[in-house]
């Protein structure tokens, strides 16, 4: 079992990387192998640091590692979650400064916006569907405070599930307007296709992933509520971003969304 002192050291290491903008060493030397609970304790320490500073407010949650393709890329076999803060959001097509994300990689997702509280230990799919106001196309730009993305499950969980920033599309759709399981996705980089996928790649359906997230967050004491954004997981492999790149994702029935990176 990982000691409280080691958990604090791991949190301090990631916090320093966040503050300095310089990626550092993994934290798995401080956290016992497979001790995901300790990794979430690290994440919670830094979440509280951000919230206590009155500089950031929560805007939602993200689920990561839902796609088999992404799991293979990172060498893990289970999903994870992280916090979303309001200052992580960029507008569709707005220029994203290079300093906003360390080692950025882009993935296309379906975002759900919650309209009613999701609380309780036994949330059902019916309750989830009834608590979602609408869906949007989204691009998540993940980043890692660990040098060279040298991560295992404990590293990414501790690092707020490798959260970076995100962009939401502006075409809200009701859940009956598209099929989240069968909808296809194509993401382009500078007008060239670089990632394809479908909702079924995300734990069988983005709604399945969202239910996992809602249940997990309720159990963790940070339940989802009205206005919260759910980034429900990648529909296809992520792609490395470079200065000046422009990404666009099109999701059948849901519309499109763009992310543009500043030039050096």
PAGUNU-432869 format. One record per residue (C-alpha): residue number from 1; x, y, z; residue in one letter. Coordinates in pm, whole numbers. Example, Ala and Ser with C-alpha at 12.3 -4.5 7.8 and 13.67 -1.06 7.14 Angstrom:
% PAGUNU-432869
@num 1	u 1230	v -450	w 780	residu a
@num 2	u 1367	v -106	w 714	residu s
***
This chain:
% PAGUNU-432869
@num 1	u 0	v 0	w 0	residu x
@num 2	u 135	v 341	w -99	residu x
@num 3	u 215	v 566	w 199	residu x
@num 4	u 59	v 909	w 246	residu x
@num 5	u 405	v 1063	w 223	residu x
@num 6	u 463	v 904	w -119	residu x
@num 7	u 121	v 1018	w -240	residu x
@num 8	u 205	v 1374	w -139	residu x
@num 9	u 545	v 1355	w -312	residu x
@num 10	u 378	v 1232	w -630	residu x
@num 11	u 124	v 1515	w -615	residu x
@num 12	u 405	v 1768	w -565	residu x
@num 13	u 598	v 1631	w -863	residu x
@num 14	u 301	v 1664	w -1097	residu x
@num 15	u 207	v 2002	w -953	residu x
@num 16	u 558	v 2132	w -1022	residu x
@num 17	u 533	v 2013	w -1383	residu x
@num 18	u 196	v 2188	w -1417	residu x
@num 19	u 331	v 2511	w -1271	residu x
@num 20	u 661	v 2516	w -1460	residu x
@num 21	u 531	v 2390	w -1794	residu x
@num 22	u 819	v 2142	w -1803	residu x
@num 23	u 734	v 1773	w -1811	residu x
@num 24	u 903	v 1553	w -1554	residu x
@num 25	u 954	v 1195	w -1445	residu x
@num 26	u 670	v 944	w -1401	residu x
@num 27	u 532	v 895	w -1050	residu x
@num 28	u 518	v 517	w -1055	residu x
@num 29	u 838	v 507	w -851	residu x
@num 30	u 633	v 661	w -568	residu x
@num 31	u 306	v 473	w -617	residu x
@num 32	u 287	v 98	w -576	residu x
@num 33	u 233	v -81	w -908	residu x
@num 34	u -138	v -110	w -980	residu x
@num 35	u -240	v 109	w -683	residu x
@num 36	u -496	v 310	w -879	residu x
@num 37	u -664	v 430	w -559	residu x
@num 38	u -339	v 600	w -458	residu x
@num 39	u -313	v 758	w -805	residu x
@num 40	u -663	v 904	w -765	residu x
@num 41	u -560	v 1035	w -424	residu x
@num 42	u -277	v 1221	w -599	residu x
@num 43	u -525	v 1360	w -851	residu x
@num 44	u -757	v 1474	w -570	residu x
@num 45	u -477	v 1662	w -391	residu x
@num 46	u -401	v 1867	w -700	residu x
@num 47	u -770	v 1915	w -784	residu x
@num 48	u -819	v 2069	w -440	residu x
@num 49	u -513	v 2287	w -491	residu x
@num 50	u -665	v 2432	w -808	residu x
@num 51	u -1007	v 2483	w -652	residu x
@num 52	u -876	v 2639	w -331	residu x
@num 53	u -690	v 2901	w -532	residu x
@num 54	u -1017	v 3054	w -657	residu x
@num 55	u -862	v 3068	w -1005	residu x
@num 56	u -1039	v 2763	w -1150	residu x
@num 57	u -1388	v 2618	w -1136	residu x
@num 58	u -1498	v 2273	w -1243	residu x
@num 59	u -1680	v 2255	w -1575	residu x
@num 60	u -1723	v 1878	w -1598	residu x
@num 61	u -1542	v 1546	w -1608	residu x
@num 62	u -1367	v 1337	w -1871	residu x
@num 63	u -1334	v 967	w -1920	residu x
@num 64	u -1019	v 840	w -2080	residu x
@num 65	u -884	v 515	w -2218	residu x
@num 66	u -1224	v 395	w -2343	residu x
@num 67	u -1101	v 298	w -2687	residu x
@num 68	u -913	v -28	w -2738	residu x
@num 69	u -694	v 157	w -2989	residu x
@num 70	u -599	v 424	w -2735	residu x
@num 71	u -547	v 164	w -2463	residu x
@num 72	u -301	v -14	w -2690	residu x
@num 73	u -123	v 313	w -2759	residu x
@num 74	u -70	v 365	w -2386	residu x
@num 75	u -33	v 3	w -2275	residu x
@num 76	u -329	v 1	w -2036	residu x
@num 77	u -648	v -202	w -2014	residu x
@num 78	u -903	v 6	w -1821	residu x
@num 79	u -1071	v 350	w -1840	residu x
@num 80	u -992	v 639	w -1608	residu x
@num 81	u -1139	v 980	w -1524	residu x
@num 82	u -1019	v 1333	w -1473	residu x
@num 83	u -1150	v 1679	w -1387	residu x
@num 84	u -1239	v 1945	w -1643	residu x
@num 85	u -1194	v 2311	w -1551	residu x
@num 86	u -1360	v 2608	w -1720	residu x
@num 87	u -1027	v 2755	w -1832	residu x
@num 88	u -957	v 2438	w -2031	residu x
@num 89	u -1230	v 2525	w -2283	residu x
@num 90	u -1148	v 2695	w -2613	residu x
@num 91	u -1401	v 2807	w -2872	residu x
@num 92	u -1444	v 2628	w -3202	residu x
@num 93	u -1158	v 2745	w -3426	residu x
@num 94	u -1002	v 2967	w -3157	residu x
@num 95	u -622	v 2965	w -3163	residu x
@num 96	u -479	v 2745	w -2888	residu x
@num 97	u -144	v 2871	w -2757	residu x
@num 98	u 138	v 2619	w -2744	residu x
@num 99	u 179	v 2685	w -2373	residu x
@num 100	u -174	v 2560	w -2299	residu x
@num 101	u -90	v 2189	w -2329	residu x
@num 102	u 228	v 1993	w -2273	residu x
@num 103	u 300	v 1736	w -2547	residu x
@num 104	u -46	v 1777	w -2708	residu x
@num 105	u -237	v 1499	w -2880	residu x
@num 106	u -584	v 1541	w -3030	residu x
@num 107	u -880	v 1304	w -3022	residu x
@num 108	u -1242	v 1333	w -3135	residu x
@num 109	u -1524	v 1268	w -2891	residu x
@num 110	u -1892	v 1313	w -2818	residu x
@num 111	u -1960	v 1560	w -2537	residu x
@num 112	u -2277	v 1538	w -2330	residu x
@num 113	u -2409	v 1832	w -2128	residu x
@num 114	u -2585	v 1735	w -1807	residu x
@num 115	u -2921	v 1896	w -1726	residu x
@num 116	u -3013	v 1722	w -1397	residu x
@num 117	u -2818	v 1581	w -1100	residu x
@num 118	u -2658	v 1238	w -1140	residu x
@num 119	u -2630	v 1114	w -784	residu x
@num 120	u -2665	v 785	w -602	residu x
@num 121	u -2476	v 458	w -605	residu x
@num 122	u -2707	v 276	w -846	residu x
@num 123	u -2753	v 505	w -1142	residu x
@num 124	u -2924	v 343	w -1440	residu x
@num 125	u -2905	v 407	w -1812	residu x
@num 126	u -3258	v 546	w -1798	residu x
@num 127	u -3153	v 799	w -1535	residu x
@num 128	u -2846	v 896	w -1737	residu x
@num 129	u -3044	v 950	w -2058	residu x
@num 130	u -3304	v 1152	w -1868	residu x
@num 131	u -3032	v 1371	w -1718	residu x
@num 132	u -2859	v 1467	w -2044	residu x
@num 133	u -2972	v 1790	w -2203	residu x
@num 134	u -2793	v 1762	w -2538	residu x
@num 135	u -2482	v 1638	w -2715	residu x
@num 136	u -2204	v 1820	w -2901	residu x
@num 137	u -1908	v 1719	w -3117	residu x
@num 138	u -1584	v 1774	w -2929	residu x
@num 139	u -1209	v 1767	w -2964	residu x
@num 140	u -1006	v 1689	w -2656	residu x
@num 141	u -641	v 1790	w -2660	residu x
@num 142	u -478	v 1564	w -2407	residu x
@num 143	u -141	v 1646	w -2256	residu x
@num 144	u 104	v 1485	w -2022	residu x
@num 145	u 317	v 1629	w -1745	residu x
@num 146	u 526	v 1313	w -1778	residu x
@num 147	u 820	v 1345	w -2017	residu x
@num 148	u 783	v 1165	w -2351	residu x
@num 149	u 441	v 1028	w -2251	residu x
@num 150	u 624	v 757	w -2054	residu x
@num 151	u 309	v 661	w -1864	residu x
@num 152	u 134	v 366	w -1708	residu x
@num 153	u -215	v 368	w -1559	residu x
@num 154	u -100	v 514	w -1226	residu x
@num 155	u 90	v 794	w -1399	residu x
@num 156	u -199	v 909	w -1615	residu x
@num 157	u -457	v 883	w -1335	residu x
@num 158	u -236	v 1085	w -1101	residu x
@num 159	u -189	v 1341	w -1380	residu x
@num 160	u -562	v 1415	w -1397	residu x
@num 161	u -610	v 1152	w -1669	residu x
@num 162	u -366	v 1345	w -1890	residu x
@num 163	u -613	v 1632	w -1927	residu x
@num 164	u -519	v 1930	w -2138	residu x
@num 165	u -783	v 2148	w -2303	residu x
@num 166	u -1098	v 2085	w -2505	residu x
@num 167	u -1311	v 2240	w -2779	residu x
@num 168	u -1687	v 2198	w -2813	residu x
@num 169	u -1880	v 2225	w -3137	residu x
@num 170	u -2178	v 2458	w -3166	residu x
@num 171	u -2446	v 2225	w -3303	residu x
@num 172	u -2635	v 2087	w -3001	residu x
@num 173	u -2835	v 1772	w -3074	residu x
@num 174	u -3087	v 1576	w -2874	residu x
@num 175	u -3014	v 1214	w -2797	residu x
@num 176	u -3281	v 1103	w -3042	residu x
@num 177	u -3118	v 1296	w -3328	residu x
@num 178	u -2828	v 1054	w -3384	residu x
@num 179	u -2709	v 706	w -3293	residu x
@num 180	u -2412	v 738	w -3055	residu x
@num 181	u -2307	v 378	w -3112	residu x
@num 182	u -2314	v 370	w -3491	residu x
@num 183	u -2217	v 729	w -3576	residu x
@num 184	u -1895	v 746	w -3773	residu x
@num 185	u -1614	v 994	w -3711	residu x
@num 186	u -1342	v 1131	w -3938	residu x
@num 187	u -1077	v 1366	w -3802	residu x
@num 188	u -851	v 1563	w -4035	residu x
@num 189	u -521	v 1738	w -3970	residu x
@num 190	u -453	v 2024	w -4212	residu x
@num 191	u -730	v 1881	w -4436	residu x
@num 192	u -579	v 1530	w -4446	residu x
@num 193	u -763	v 1238	w -4277	residu x
@num 194	u -564	v 1115	w -3977	residu x
@num 195	u -811	v 932	w -3752	residu x
@num 196	u -1136	v 745	w -3811	residu x
@num 197	u -1368	v 564	w -3576	residu x
@num 198	u -1722	v 523	w -3449	residu x
@num 199	u -1916	v 539	w -3126	residu x
@num 200	u -1893	v 164	w -3079	residu x
@num 201	u -1517	v 201	w -3023	residu x
@num 202	u -1592	v 383	w -2698	residu x
@num 203	u -1683	v 100	w -2458	residu x
@num 204	u -1946	v -16	w -2706	residu x
@num 205	u -2121	v 323	w -2690	residu x
@num 206	u -2035	v 669	w -2553	residu x
@num 207	u -2343	v 635	w -2333	residu x
@num 208	u -2195	v 324	w -2174	residu x
@num 209	u -1880	v 519	w -2100	residu x
@num 210	u -2080	v 811	w -1962	residu x
@num 211	u -2277	v 584	w -1730	residu x
@num 212	u -1950	v 437	w -1599	residu x
@num 213	u -1827	v 790	w -1539	residu x
@num 214	u -2148	v 907	w -1370	residu x
@num 215	u -2150	v 608	w -1135	residu x
@num 216	u -1781	v 644	w -1058	residu x
@num 217	u -1805	v 1017	w -988	residu x
@num 218	u -2106	v 967	w -760	residu x
@num 219	u -1913	v 705	w -564	residu x
@num 220	u -1607	v 933	w -547	residu x
@num 221	u -1808	v 1220	w -395	residu x
@num 222	u -1789	v 1446	w -700	residu x
@num 223	u -2123	v 1374	w -872	residu x
@num 224	u -2213	v 1529	w -1204	residu x
@num 225	u -2475	v 1803	w -1204	residu x
@num 226	u -2654	v 2057	w -1426	residu x
@num 227	u -2423	v 2232	w -1669	residu x
@num 228	u -2143	v 1981	w -1636	residu x
@num 229	u -1971	v 1862	w -1953	residu x
@num 230	u -1897	v 1493	w -2002	residu x
@num 231	u -1617	v 1417	w -2247	residu x
@num 232	u -1720	v 1059	w -2314	residu x
@num 233	u -1402	v 916	w -2462	residu x
@num 234	u -1213	v 888	w -2789	residu x
@num 235	u -1389	v 758	w -3099	residu x
@num 236	u -1056	v 681	w -3265	residu x
@num 237	u -679	v 703	w -3211	residu x
@num 238	u -532	v 1031	w -3096	residu x
@num 239	u -290	v 1228	w -3316	residu x
@num 240	u 9	v 1440	w -3216	residu x
@num 241	u -32	v 1814	w -3271	residu x
@num 242	u 238	v 2055	w -3388	residu x
@num 243	u 252	v 2437	w -3413	residu x
@num 244	u 17	v 2571	w -3679	residu x
@num 245	u -186	v 2250	w -3714	residu x
@num 246	u -561	v 2272	w -3768	residu x
@num 247	u -777	v 1974	w -3675	residu x
@num 248	u -1140	v 1915	w -3766	residu x
@num 249	u -1363	v 1628	w -3660	residu x
@num 250	u -1690	v 1539	w -3831	residu x
@num 251	u -1929	v 1306	w -3652	residu x
@num 252	u -2227	v 1170	w -3845	residu x
@num 253	u -2549	v 1327	w -3726	residu x
@num 254	u -2373	v 1552	w -3477	residu x
@num 255	u -2179	v 1804	w -3684	residu x
@num 256	u -1818	v 1922	w -3680	residu x
@num 257	u -1569	v 2095	w -3454	residu x
@num 258	u -1226	v 2254	w -3515	residu x
@num 259	u -911	v 2311	w -3309	residu x
@num 260	u -635	v 2543	w -3434	residu x
@num 261	u -289	v 2561	w -3280	residu x
@num 262	u -77	v 2874	w -3272	residu x
@num 263	u 234	v 2888	w -3488	residu x
@num 264	u 572	v 2910	w -3316	residu x
***
